[in-house]
Amino acid sequence: MALRKTKATSVDIAHRAGVSQATVSRVLRGSPLVNAETRKRVLDAVQELNYKVDRRASSLRTQRAGTLALLLFEDPTEDESNINPFFLSMLGSITRACARHHHDLLVSFQQLSDDWHADYEDSMKADGLILLGYGDYVDYRPKLERLVEQGTHFVRWGAVLPDQPGVSIGCDNFAGGRLVGEHLIGLGRRSIAFLGDASSHYPEFHARYRGCELVQREAGIAEEPALQVDALSSEEEGYEAAKALLGRGVLFDAVFAASDLIAIGAIRALLEHGLRVPEDVAVVGFDDIAMSRFCNPPLTTVYQDTAHAGELLVETLLKLVNGHAAQSQMLPAKLVVRRSSGA
């Protein structure tokens, strides 16, 4: 009589990989504390033994859902997606990182009018939250403070601030602004307009403005308040901000837009006004979204590494979920030069 083949267990995996059962458990939970070589041995053993994780039993044992929640802020967009295109590539990276760590991903829009944050962990919908986008930071901050008070595991993409609630992964926006200022001044541009809200309500935009403004001061160029126009991140806002700038009658030979969407809208307004880009006005954006390569002229911009950002958001959140300390991190900014600045 043939013996029935028994189902592989985590003990079998540990024996095959030459590690402890606890290490196998950590790998299967997606813990970032296991080094890459050990993780590979365990995952190879999992594949060789055709081991299947019983997600339901695992959740009951650990009181965890095995799911992370990605909450997107709704942005005004030209289409009906209401998702800033900057976040689309990051969304792909987050999804892949969750899969590598054997977690499901729940994607939803943030409901700012409700207590959307209140029950994700309590109801076991998700073990933690990734927050993308937040609108006005001054209005949004109290929600982050409530997340901290109730012990919710969360990490957000956004400005890294000294007194912020919780953990953030973000770009070095100030350094990115410096890169733009150095680039434009190096091209001989002396009157640089800034399109974007430059206040504590939008700290990422404000840091970009301050970085560029400092370079101008270092070059002996006095600040001109009339060259700054508030705008949020959409083509329409950029278009209207550029029209408002043109209506002020102040001279300028460059535009630094706080996002690529603002820059693309501004270029349209400049061209309609009879100005040539980059001959009369150089234009630089920020984000390096896919559209920036294909607009006319192709847009000089500041690249943010969304692939790495997505991985860090997931890994940082899993550290918090597993009870370990995690620090906010800033990713380096990189200038990508194209034809819109005339370089």
C-alpha positions as CSV (number, residue, x, y, z in Angstrom):
1,M,0.0,0.0,0.0
2,A,1.4,3.4,-1.0
3,L,2.1,5.8,1.8
4,R,0.2,9.1,1.6
5,K,2.5,12.0,1.0
6,T,2.5,14.3,4.1
7,K,2.2,18.1,3.8
8,A,5.5,20.0,4.4
9,T,5.6,22.0,7.6
10,S,7.7,25.0,8.7
11,V,9.9,22.5,10.6
12,D,10.7,20.8,7.3
13,I,11.5,24.2,5.8
14,A,13.8,25.1,8.7
15,H,15.6,21.8,8.4
16,R,16.1,22.1,4.6
17,A,17.3,25.7,4.9
18,G,19.5,25.1,7.9
19,V,17.8,27.8,10.0
20,S,15.5,27.9,13.1
21,Q,11.8,27.6,12.8
22,A,11.5,31.2,14.2
23,T,13.6,32.4,11.2
24,V,11.3,30.6,8.8
25,S,8.4,32.3,10.5
26,R,10.0,35.7,10.2
27,V,10.7,35.2,6.5
28,L,7.1,34.1,5.8
29,R,5.8,37.2,7.7
30,G,7.9,39.4,5.6
31,S,10.1,40.6,8.4
32,P,12.8,43.0,7.3
33,L,15.2,41.7,10.0
34,V,16.3,38.6,8.0
35,N,19.3,39.1,5.8
36,A,19.0,38.6,2.0
37,E,21.1,35.4,1.9
38,T,19.1,33.7,4.7
39,R,15.8,34.8,3.2
40,K,16.8,33.3,-0.2
41,R,17.6,29.9,1.4
42,V,14.3,29.8,3.2
43,L,12.3,30.8,0.1
44,D,14.2,28.3,-2.0
45,A,13.3,25.6,0.5
46,V,9.6,26.7,0.4
47,Q,9.6,26.3,-3.3
48,E,11.4,22.9,-3.3
49,L,9.0,21.5,-0.7
50,N,5.9,23.1,-2.3
51,Y,5.0,24.6,1.0
52,K,1.8,26.6,1.2
53,V,1.2,29.2,3.9
54,D,-2.2,28.8,5.6
55,R,-3.0,32.6,5.7
56,R,-6.1,32.2,7.7
57,A,-4.5,30.1,10.4
58,S,-1.5,32.4,10.5
59,S,-3.8,35.4,11.0
60,L,-5.6,33.7,13.9
61,R,-2.3,32.9,15.6
62,T,-0.7,36.3,15.2
63,Q,-3.9,38.4,15.3
64,R,-2.7,40.0,12.1
65,A,-4.4,40.3,8.7
66,G,-1.4,39.8,6.5
67,T,-2.6,42.8,4.6
68,L,-1.3,46.4,4.3
69,A,-3.6,49.3,3.4
70,L,-2.6,51.9,0.9
71,L,-4.7,55.0,1.3
72,L,-4.5,57.6,-1.5
73,F,-5.5,61.2,-1.3
74,E,-7.9,62.3,-4.0
75,D,-6.3,64.9,-6.3
76,P,-8.0,66.9,-9.0
77,T,-6.9,65.4,-12.3
78,E,-7.6,65.9,-16.0
79,D,-9.1,62.4,-16.2
80,E,-11.5,60.7,-13.7
81,S,-8.8,58.8,-11.8
82,N,-8.3,61.4,-9.1
83,I,-4.8,60.0,-8.6
84,N,-1.8,62.2,-9.1
85,P,0.2,60.5,-11.9
86,F,3.3,60.8,-9.7
87,F,1.9,58.2,-7.4
88,L,1.1,55.7,-10.1
89,S,4.7,54.4,-10.5
90,M,5.0,54.3,-6.7
91,L,1.8,52.3,-6.5
92,G,3.4,49.6,-8.7
93,S,6.5,49.5,-6.6
94,I,4.5,49.2,-3.3
95,T,2.4,46.4,-4.8
96,R,5.5,44.4,-5.8
97,A,7.2,45.0,-2.5
98,C,4.1,43.7,-0.7
99,A,4.1,40.6,-2.8
100,R,7.8,40.0,-2.0
101,H,7.0,40.2,1.7
102,H,4.0,37.9,1.3
103,H,1.4,40.5,2.2
104,D,-1.8,41.5,0.4
105,L,-2.4,45.1,-0.4
106,L,-5.7,46.9,0.1
107,V,-6.0,50.1,-1.9
108,S,-8.5,52.8,-1.0
109,F,-9.0,56.6,-1.2
110,Q,-8.6,58.5,2.1
111,Q,-11.9,59.8,3.3
112,L,-10.9,63.1,4.9
113,S,-14.5,63.9,6.1
114,D,-14.7,60.6,8.1
115,D,-12.6,58.8,10.7
116,W,-11.1,56.6,7.9
117,H,-8.1,55.9,10.0
118,A,-10.0,54.6,13.0
119,D,-10.8,51.0,12.3
120,Y,-8.2,49.5,9.9
121,E,-6.2,47.7,12.6
122,D,-9.0,47.3,15.1
123,S,-11.2,45.4,12.6
124,M,-8.1,43.5,11.2
125,K,-8.6,44.9,7.8
126,A,-4.9,45.7,7.7
127,D,-1.9,45.5,9.9
128,G,-0.8,49.1,9.0
129,L,-1.3,52.0,6.7
130,I,0.7,53.6,3.9
131,L,-0.5,57.2,3.2
132,L,0.1,58.8,-0.2
133,G,-0.8,62.5,-0.4
134,Y,-2.4,64.7,2.1
135,G,-3.5,68.1,0.7
136,D,-3.1,70.9,3.2
137,Y,-0.6,69.6,5.8
138,V,-1.9,72.0,8.5
139,D,-5.4,70.6,8.2
140,Y,-4.1,67.0,7.8
141,R,-1.7,67.0,10.8
142,P,-4.4,66.4,13.5
143,K,-5.4,63.1,11.8
144,L,-1.8,62.0,11.9
145,E,-1.6,62.9,15.6
146,R,-4.8,60.8,16.2
147,L,-3.1,57.8,14.5
148,V,-0.1,58.1,16.8
149,E,-2.4,58.4,19.9
150,Q,-4.3,55.2,19.1
151,G,-1.1,53.3,18.3
152,T,-1.8,52.7,14.6
153,H,1.1,51.5,12.5
154,F,1.5,53.9,9.6
155,V,4.1,55.5,7.4
156,R,3.5,58.2,4.8
157,W,5.2,59.6,1.7
158,G,5.8,63.3,2.4
159,A,8.0,66.0,3.8
160,V,10.3,64.9,6.6
161,L,9.8,67.5,9.3
162,P,11.5,67.8,12.8
163,D,8.2,67.7,14.8
164,Q,6.0,65.5,12.6
165,P,3.7,62.9,14.0
166,G,4.8,59.4,12.9
167,V,7.3,58.3,10.3
168,S,7.8,59.7,6.8
169,I,9.7,58.7,3.7
170,G,10.3,61.6,1.4
171,C,12.5,63.4,-1.1
172,D,15.2,65.9,-0.1
173,N,13.0,68.7,-1.5
174,F,15.3,71.5,-0.3
175,A,18.3,70.0,-2.1
176,G,16.1,69.5,-5.2
177,G,15.3,73.2,-5.1
178,R,19.0,74.0,-4.9
179,L,19.7,71.9,-7.9
180,V,17.1,73.8,-9.9
181,G,18.4,77.2,-8.8
182,E,22.0,76.3,-9.6
183,H,21.0,74.9,-13.1
184,L,19.0,78.0,-14.0
185,I,21.5,80.5,-12.7
186,G,24.3,78.5,-14.5
187,L,22.3,79.1,-17.7
188,G,22.4,82.9,-17.1
189,R,18.7,83.2,-15.9
190,R,18.4,85.9,-13.3
191,S,14.7,86.3,-12.7
192,I,13.2,83.0,-11.6
193,A,9.5,82.8,-10.9
194,F,8.2,80.0,-8.6
195,L,4.7,78.5,-9.2
196,G,3.5,76.6,-6.1
197,D,2.3,77.3,-2.6
198,A,5.4,78.3,-0.6
199,S,4.1,78.0,2.9
200,S,3.8,75.6,5.8
201,H,0.5,74.3,4.4
202,Y,2.5,72.6,1.6
203,P,5.9,71.8,3.2
204,E,7.3,69.9,0.2
205,F,6.6,72.8,-2.2
206,H,7.9,75.3,0.5
207,A,11.2,73.4,0.8
208,R,11.7,73.4,-3.0
209,Y,11.1,77.1,-3.0
210,R,13.5,77.8,-0.2
211,G,16.3,75.7,-1.8
212,C,16.0,77.7,-5.1
213,E,15.7,81.0,-3.3
214,L,18.8,80.4,-1.2
215,V,20.9,79.8,-4.4
216,Q,19.6,83.1,-5.8
217,R,20.6,84.9,-2.6
218,E,24.0,83.4,-2.7
219,A,24.3,84.6,-6.3
220,G,23.4,88.2,-5.2
221,I,19.9,88.1,-6.6
222,A,17.3,89.8,-4.4
223,E,14.1,88.1,-3.6
224,E,11.1,89.4,-5.6
225,P,7.8,88.4,-3.9
226,A,5.8,89.1,-7.1
227,L,7.6,86.2,-8.8
228,Q,5.9,83.7,-6.5
229,V,2.4,82.5,-7.4
230,D,0.4,79.9,-5.4
231,A,-0.6,76.8,-7.2
232,L,-1.5,73.2,-6.4
233,S,-0.4,70.2,-8.4
234,S,-2.5,70.1,-11.5
235,E,-2.2,71.3,-15.1
236,E,-5.1,73.7,-14.7
237,E,-3.5,75.3,-11.6
238,G,-0.2,75.7,-13.4
239,Y,-2.0,77.3,-16.4
240,E,-3.9,79.8,-14.1
241,A,-0.8,80.6,-12.0
242,A,1.3,81.4,-15.1
243,K,-1.5,83.6,-16.4
244,A,-1.6,85.4,-13.1
245,L,2.2,85.8,-13.2
246,L,2.0,87.3,-16.7
247,G,-0.7,89.7,-15.5
248,R,1.5,91.2,-12.8
249,G,3.8,92.7,-15.5
250,V,6.9,91.6,-13.6
251,L,9.9,90.5,-15.8
252,F,11.1,86.9,-15.6
253,D,13.2,84.6,-17.7
254,A,12.7,81.3,-15.9
255,V,9.9,79.4,-14.2
256,F,10.5,76.8,-11.5
257,A,7.2,74.9,-11.0
258,A,6.7,73.0,-7.8
259,S,5.5,69.9,-9.8
260,D,5.6,68.7,-13.4
261,L,1.8,69.1,-13.7
262,I,2.1,72.7,-12.8
263,A,5.0,73.1,-15.2
264,I,3.0,71.6,-18.1
265,G,0.1,73.9,-17.5
266,A,2.4,76.9,-17.2
267,I,4.1,76.1,-20.6
268,R,0.7,76.2,-22.3
269,A,0.0,79.6,-20.8
270,L,3.4,80.9,-21.8
271,L,3.0,79.7,-25.4
272,E,-0.4,81.2,-25.7
273,H,1.0,84.5,-24.5
274,G,3.6,84.4,-27.4
275,L,6.6,83.5,-25.3
276,R,9.0,80.8,-26.5
277,V,10.1,78.0,-24.2
278,P,13.0,77.9,-23.5
279,E,14.3,80.8,-25.6
280,D,12.3,83.5,-23.7
281,V,11.5,81.6,-20.6
282,A,13.2,78.4,-19.3
283,V,10.9,76.1,-17.4
284,V,11.7,73.4,-14.8
285,G,9.4,71.1,-13.0
286,F,9.7,68.6,-10.2
287,D,8.8,64.8,-10.0
288,D,9.8,63.4,-13.4
289,I,6.4,61.9,-14.2
290,A,6.2,59.9,-17.5
291,M,4.4,62.8,-19.2
292,S,7.4,65.1,-18.6
293,R,9.4,63.3,-21.3
294,F,6.7,63.7,-24.0
295,C,5.4,67.2,-23.5
296,N,6.6,69.9,-26.0
297,P,9.3,70.8,-25.3
298,P,10.4,67.9,-23.1
299,L,10.6,69.0,-19.5
300,T,13.7,69.6,-17.4
301,T,12.7,68.3,-13.9
302,V,13.8,66.8,-10.6
303,Y,13.7,63.0,-10.4
304,Q,12.3,61.3,-7.3
305,D,13.1,57.6,-7.0
306,T,9.6,56.2,-6.7
307,A,10.7,52.6,-7.1
308,H,13.0,52.8,-4.1
309,A,10.4,54.9,-2.2
310,G,7.7,52.2,-2.6
311,E,10.1,49.6,-1.3
312,L,11.1,51.7,1.7
313,L,7.5,52.5,2.6
314,V,6.6,48.8,2.8
315,E,9.8,47.8,4.6
316,T,9.5,50.6,7.1
317,L,5.8,49.9,7.8
318,L,6.6,46.2,8.3
319,K,9.3,47.1,10.9
320,L,6.6,49.0,12.8
321,V,4.1,46.2,12.5
322,N,6.7,43.8,13.9
323,G,7.4,46.0,16.9
324,H,10.7,47.5,15.8
325,A,11.9,51.1,15.7
326,A,11.8,52.9,12.3
327,Q,13.2,56.2,11.3
328,S,12.1,58.8,8.7
329,Q,14.3,58.9,5.6
330,M,14.9,61.4,2.8
331,L,15.8,60.1,-0.6
332,P,18.3,62.2,-2.8
333,A,16.9,64.4,-5.6
334,K,18.4,64.3,-9.1
335,L,18.1,66.9,-11.8
336,V,17.1,65.6,-15.2
337,V,17.9,68.1,-17.9
338,R,15.8,68.3,-21.1
339,R,15.0,70.9,-23.7
340,S,12.5,73.1,-21.7
341,S,15.4,74.8,-19.8
342,G,17.5,75.4,-23.0
343,A,20.5,73.4,-21.7
